[in-house]
Structures are given as structure tokens and as C-alpha cells.
Amino acid sequence: MAAGKKGLAEMGIVRRIHFIYDRATRKFKADLQLWLDWIEYCKRSNSAKQMSKVGGGLGSRVCSSRWGTPSKLHPHSSPVNP
């Protein structure tokens, strides 16, 4: 297998972790640190498509109802490996 390519098992693990983060953020919508941890995991696992979903969920689930638009989130809104 080429360096940098993920195998089937590793992709399954990454998907499962994203599923767990999704469930956790649905239950604990206001936990900003949980959202930031998920964004960091997306960066580490090079999950650009999932990162865009996280950013959208963060905006709709948290920011609009709880904090407005926290300035703390703006550095995290950059794409994964531009």
C-alpha cells in the first residue's frame, strides 16, 4: 500500500470516530470544546468533506443560538490542507 493511503480498516475507524463526535455534539450542542476537538480531529485525519459538515453544524447548532459568532472560531474555519 502506498504511503499516505488509508486502508479499508483505517477508513472505517475514522468514519466511526466521526459518527461518535456527531452523536456527542447533537447531545451536547453548547459544548464548544467538543466542537473544537472534532475540528482538530478532522484536520489530523485529513477529512476535508467532514470538516465542511462540522463547520456548518457548528454554525447552525451552536453559534446562532448560544454565542452569536465567537471570535475564537475564526482561526478554525480555514480549510484542511489548502
Buried (B, 14 or more C-beta within 10 A) or exposed (E): EEEEEEEEEEEEEBEEBBEEBBEBBEEEBEEBEBBBBBBEBBBEBEBEEBBEEBBEBBEEBBBEEEEEEEEEBEEBEEEBEE
